């Protein structure tokens, strides 16, 4: 499997991997149930990403952790997950520079962050984050991992949303081209 250069590639943690192997040895499943987001490392009044370590047991600066809303198994390769993070309530804008996928026990299975000039996303009082992504975990025995979701009946709308976005973008570009070709002029009879 080739990795998309824009893909988020999390680091599987030692505690998460150990939990999966322990569950597999007991004939049980480790349960992937939550996603957390954070700001990363403090950086002179701002925040920056970092290179996660396998020995990490938490995000550096976690802001919010939410249950996985919906998801599906991807043919033995990983999971497609959907999570919703609320808008901020304190009036602040918070960058997202780190992301963790948690087991039901509270241990992080995998952590993502990267040193980049821009954040992955941002939350503010008006905007939350709807996270829909495919999570591939090559190092984890997927036979020992299961997905715990709050609302299993939510359909996967990724394809429908992508088609709607493409149609809206095409329409917007057509409108821009039309305005560029035929600039607005004052109506006849009105002063210019």
C-alpha positions in Angstrom: 0.0 0.0 0.0 1.5 3.4 -1.0 1.0 6.3 1.4 -0.6 9.5 0.1 1.8 12.4 0.7 -1.1 14.3 2.3 -2.0 11.4 4.6 -2.0 11.6 8.3 0.4 8.9 9.4 0.0 8.3 13.2 2.7 6.8 15.4 1.4 3.6 17.2 2.2 3.9 20.9 3.8 1.1 23.0 0.9 1.2 25.5 -1.7 0.9 22.7 0.1 -1.9 21.0 0.6 -3.7 24.3 -3.2 -3.4 25.0 -4.0 -4.9 21.6 -1.6 -7.9 22.1 -2.9 -8.4 25.6 -6.5 -8.4 24.4 -5.6 -10.8 21.6 -3.9 -13.2 24.0 -7.0 -13.2 26.2 -9.2 -13.9 23.2 -10.8 -10.4 23.5 -10.7 -7.2 21.5 -9.1 -3.8 22.3 -11.8 -1.3 21.7 -11.0 1.9 19.7 -13.6 4.4 21.0 -12.4 8.0 21.1 -10.5 10.7 19.2 -8.7 13.6 20.9 -7.2 16.8 19.5 -4.7 19.2 21.0 -2.6 22.2 20.3 0.9 20.6 20.5 3.9 22.3 22.0 4.0 25.9 23.3 6.0 28.1 20.9 6.4 31.8 21.9 2.8 32.6 22.4 1.6 30.1 19.8 1.7 26.4 19.2 3.7 24.0 17.1 3.6 20.4 16.1 6.2 17.8 17.0 7.4 14.3 16.1 5.4 11.8 18.2 7.1 9.1 20.2 6.1 5.5 20.6 6.5 6.0 24.4 3.9 8.8 24.6 1.0 8.1 26.8 -1.0 11.2 26.1 -1.2 14.3 23.8 1.1 17.2 24.9 -1.8 19.7 25.2 -5.1 17.9 24.7 -8.1 20.3 24.2 -11.0 17.9 23.8 -11.7 14.2 23.4 -14.9 12.9 21.8 -16.4 9.5 21.2 -16.2 8.1 17.7 -19.6 8.9 16.2 -19.7 6.3 13.4 -17.3 4.1 11.5 -16.7 1.0 9.5 -14.0 -1.6 9.0 -12.0 -1.3 5.8 -11.4 -4.9 4.5 -8.9 -5.9 7.2 -6.7 -2.8 6.6 -8.1 -0.3 9.1 -11.1 1.8 9.9 -13.1 4.6 8.5 -14.1 6.9 11.4 -16.3 9.9 11.9 -16.0 12.2 14.9 -17.3 15.6 15.7 -15.5 18.2 17.8 -17.5 21.1 19.2 -16.8 24.7 18.6 -14.8 26.4 21.5 -16.9 27.8 24.3 -14.4 30.3 25.8 -14.2 32.6 22.7 -10.8 31.4 21.7 -9.5 30.1 18.4 -7.5 26.9 18.9 -5.2 25.3 16.4 -5.2 21.5 16.0 -1.6 20.3 15.8 -1.9 16.9 17.4 -4.4 14.1 17.2 -4.8 10.8 19.2 -6.9 7.7 18.7 -7.9 6.3 22.1 -8.8 2.8 23.3 -11.9 2.5 25.6 -9.4 2.1 28.5 -8.2 5.6 27.9 -4.8 4.6 26.5 -3.7 6.2 23.2 -3.4 3.6 20.4 -1.9 6.1 18.0 -0.8 9.7 18.0 -0.2 12.1 15.1 1.5 15.4 15.0 4.0 16.9 12.6 6.3 19.9 12.4 4.5 22.1 9.8 4.0 25.8 9.3 0.2 25.5 9.4 -2.2 23.6 11.8 -4.2 20.5 10.7 -7.4 22.4 11.5 -8.7 25.0 13.9 -11.7 25.5 16.2 -13.3 28.8 17.2 -16.7 29.8 18.8 -18.5 29.5 15.5 -16.8 26.5 14.0 -16.3 22.9 15.2 -14.5 20.1 13.4 -16.1 17.2 11.6 -13.4 14.6 11.2 -13.9 11.8 8.7 -10.9 9.8 7.8 -9.5 6.4 7.1 -7.2 5.1 9.8 -4.7 2.5 8.6 -2.7 0.7 11.4 -0.2 -1.6 9.8 1.7 -2.4 13.0 -1.5 -3.4 14.9 -3.1 -6.8 14.7 -6.5 -5.7 13.5 -7.9 -9.1 14.6 -7.4 -7.8 18.1 -9.1 -4.4 17.6 -12.7 -3.4 17.3 -14.4 -0.1 16.7 -16.9 1.3 19.3 -19.2 3.9 17.8 -22.1 5.9 19.3 -24.4 6.0 16.3 -23.7 3.0 14.0 -26.6 3.9 11.7 -25.0 7.1 10.3 -24.3 6.4 6.6 -20.9 7.0 5.2 -21.5 10.3 3.4 -17.9 10.8 2.2 -18.6 10.1 -1.5 -21.8 12.1 -1.5 -20.2 15.1 0.2 -17.2 15.0 -2.3 -19.6 15.0 -5.3 -21.6 17.9 -3.7 -18.4 19.8 -3.1 -17.2 19.2 -6.7 -20.5 20.4 -8.1 -20.5 23.5 -5.9 -16.9 24.3 -6.9 -17.7 23.9 -10.6 -20.7 26.2 -10.3 -18.7 28.8 -8.4 -15.9 28.7 -11.0 -18.5 29.1 -13.8 -20.0 32.1 -12.0 -16.6 33.7 -11.6 -15.8 33.2 -15.3 -19.2 34.6 -16.2 -18.6 37.7 -14.1 -15.1 38.1 -15.4 -16.3 37.9 -19.0 -19.2 40.2 -18.5 -18.3 42.8 -15.8 -21.2 44.5 -14.1 -22.0 47.9 -15.6 -24.4 50.5 -14.3 -27.9 50.1 -15.5 -29.0 52.5 -18.2 -30.7 55.5 -16.8 -28.7 55.5 -13.6 -25.8 57.7 -12.8 -22.4 56.0 -13.0 
